[in-house]
């Protein structure tokens, strides 16, 4: 029963941040502390950082990274929209969902490579 309440709480938070991550598994491989460290190292978590060159947002996300992460989008946006990548990468919650999606897909592969 406790897990159901916890899951419902997480679902409410995801809906509240306006990021459409319904196609992404709910388990997050990256902790909030780790996300904050990545953000700090990338841009000092400056919310005014936008697209420069081939990277966008506080996490300095490339189009390829966003695509590999499953193309998460803001609510009402389409992954096929020309502005979907920049809109997501420039939004702190959607950008964090992008990092989670990427690590969900490649995190174990990268960890195995490091061990060898």
HELIX and SHEET records of a PDB file:
HELIX    1   1 UNK A    2  UNK A   16  1                                  15    
HELIX    2   2 UNK A   32  UNK A   43  1                                  12    
HELIX    3   3 UNK A   63  UNK A   68  1                                   6    
HELIX    4   4 UNK A   84  UNK A   89  1                                   6    
HELIX    5   5 UNK A   92  UNK A  115  1                                  24    
SHEET    1   A 2 UNK A  19  UNK A  20  0                                        
SHEET    2   A 2 UNK A  73  UNK A  74 -1                                        
END                                                                             
